[in-house]
Amino acid sequence: MKIILKKMHLYLYQGSVGFFYFLLWPFLYYFSRKPETYKNMTAMRRVWGQVSSFCVGIRYRYHFETPVNWSNTYIVCPNHTSNLDITAMSLLVKSNCCFMGKQELQDGIVTRLFFRTVDIPVNRESKMASFRAFKAAMDRLEKGVTVIIFPEATIPDSYPPDLHQFKNGPFRMAIELKVPIIPVTSVNTWKVLWDDGKKYGSKPGVCDIFVHKPIDTAHLTINDADALRDQVHAIISKKIEEHDHRRTNG
């Protein structure tokens, strides 16, 4: 019975996402026509994500290690366990931003418009295509656009999800451009909706998002990329372990 209710909630959530997407589509399409209006498109994405989640009882609660000045440019690096992570990051970043994501998102019904305009698709099967994608991301960063990259590059297949190894790209890019990195830990989003929800459905709930202190990269060289990657991985892993320990012993 429980799984049936969760599947029903998933259909409600998907319906909410679709309804508000098509309601906002004329505005999204208008803002997608010119790069100078992409910031309005990302603002509309925040509205879309907030309203579509709220209508089915999904909320996002942010915990900041230190206040973030969103007038600065960052690379945001969250762990990835749920499609809700995209909404969570859209609501977190209060400035002009874009995502890097898998190339298949160019063909998604509600992701196509974004990944053919404001966001950056990555074909990880091709080294040349990956190189072009990261060059595009560096160009955005140099223009003051915050880039959101899931360094695991995928949602883990295991349930509950394990934290995967991180790819090097975001960290090399941060060092090369001297852009701070913000590690972000989602500790329980997967409990509300794991992956795309097809297997276990979804449910109303609060997604707790921990936003860690930005890591300065101005003093680092490209030889420090692996150490920076491991540092961010350790920060996120520790927060997940702390949360799981408190839940088990609380």
N, C-alpha and C positions, 0 to 999 in steps of 0.2 A: 504493500500500500504506500509506503514511504517513497519508494522509487517512482511510483506512478505520479504522486504529488510533485516530486521534483522535476519529472519530465513535463508535467503540465505547466509548472513555473517557468521552465526553459522556453516553452512555446510562447508564454506571455512575455517573457523578456525579449525574445526574438521579434515578436510582434511589435513590442514597444520600440525597439531599435529601428525596425523597418518603417513603422508609422511616422516617427519623428524625422527620420532621414528623408522620406519623400515629402513630408511637410516643409522641411527646410531646403529641399533640393534646389528650388529656383534661386535662392540666395547663395547656396554653395556653388552652383554652376556659374552665377554671375561673378563671384569673387575668384573663381578658378581661371577666369579668362586672361588675367594679367598677373605676372609675378609680384607687382607692387601691391596687389590686394590679397596676397596669400595670408597675410597676418589677420585679415578679417575672416578668412576661411578657417583658420585655426581657432579663432574666437567662437565661430559658429559651432565648431566641433566640440568645444567645451560645453556649450549650451545643450547640444544634442546628447552628449554623454551624460550630463547631469540629469536632464529631464527623463531620458529613457530609463536610466537606472532607478531614479527616485520613484517612478510610477509603479515599479514592481518591488519596492522595498529594499533596494540595494543602495547602501551608502558607503562613503569613503572617509576614513578618519586618519588625519595626518599627524605624525609626531615628529617634530623637528629637533634635531640635536642642537642646532644653532639657527638663527634666522637667515633666510636666503635672500640676497639682493637680486631680484630677477631682472634688474636693468643690466646686469652683467651677462656675459655669454658663457654657457657651460656645455659639457657633455654629460648627460644624465644616463647612468648605468644601473638599471633595475634588474633583479632576478625576474624570471618569467615562468608563471605557472597557470595563467588563465588569460582568456581573451579580454577579461575585465581590466587587465594591466594597461591596455591601451587607453581606456577611459580614465583610469587612475592617474596615468602620467599626463594626459591631456589636461586634467583638472589641476594637477600639481603645478605645472609650469605656467606661470602667469605672464609670460612674454611670448614673442613670436618664436615658434618652434616647429620642428619637423621630426618625423620618425625615419629610421632606416629599417627595412623589413624585407622578407623574402619576396622574390619576384612574382610568385603566384598571387600575391595580393593585388596585382594589377588587374586581375580578372575577377575579383570578388565583387558581388553586387553592390555592397556598401563601402568597399575600400577602393574600388577602381578609380573613382574621381580623385581621391587623395593621392594615390600612388602613381597617377599619371600627371600630377601637378606638384603639390607642395611636398609630398613625401618622396623618399628615395628608395627604389626597389634594388635588391641585390640578388644577382644570380651567382650563388656560391659555387656552382659547378664550373664556372669559367673564371680563371685568374684575371683575364683582361677585363671582363665585365665587373668583377669585384673591385678592381683597381679604379675603373671609371666611377663606380658608385662612391668609393671613398674620396675620390677627387671632388665629386659633386658635394659630398658632405663637408669637406674642408672649405670649399667655396662658400657654402652657407655659413659656416662658422666665422669665416673672415668678414662676412657681411653682418655679423651680429646675431645670427639665428642660432638658438640653442638646439642641439641635436640629441635626440633620445635614441639610444642604442641598447638593445637587450644583448649583453655580451655572451649569453649562452647560445644565442642564435636560433633557439628552438624551445618549445615547451617539452620538458622531460616526459617520456612515455610511462615512467613509473608512477604508481599511486599508493600512498602519498608521494608527491614529487620530490626528487633529490636535486640538490644544486649541482649542475653540470660544470665542467671545465669552461673557462672563459676564452673567447677568441682574443687575439692580440690587437686587432685593428683599432678599436676605440682608444686604446692606451698609447699606441704609437702616434695616433693622430693628435691626442691631447698634448703629448710632449712636443711634437713638431710645431704645433701652433701656440703652445704655452697657454692652453685653455684649461681651467680647473675642471675636475671630474666630481660629480655628486653621486656617490653610491646610494641606492634606494633599495630597501628591503620590504617586500610584500610577504607577510608572515602567514596570512590566513585567507587570502583571496581565493585560493584553490578550493577552500571548503565551501565557498559560496557558489563558485562555478569553476570546475577544473577543466582546463584545456578549452574546447568549444562547447562542453556540456553534453555532447551526444551520448556519452556512456552513462554518466551519473546524474544528468540533469543539473538543476540549479535551485537556489532557495533564497529567500530574503535574508539579509544579514549585513554586517558591518565589516568592511575590508580595512584592516589596519596597515598603514603604510608608514614605515620609518625612514625619514629623510636624514641621512648622515651629513656630517660636516664636509663641505667641499674640500677636496684635496688639491693643493696648489701644485702646479707642474713647472713653474717658471725656472726652478733650479735643477730640473732633471734633464738628462740627455737621452737619446734614443736607446742607449744601452740599458737604461733603467726601465724599459717598457715591461719586461717580464716581471720585475719586482713590483711595479705599480699594479699590474694585472693581479698578481697574487695578493697584494695588499687589499684591493677592492673585494676580491673573492673572500678573503678572511673576514673582512668587516661584515659582509652580508651573511656569511656562514655563521658567524658568532651570534648575530642578532636572531637568526632562525633558531639556533640551539638554545639561546636564552629564553625565547618565547615558548618553545616546546617544553623546556624544563619547568618553567613556571606553571604551564598548563597541566603537566603531569603531576606536579607536587602541590598545586594550588587547590 
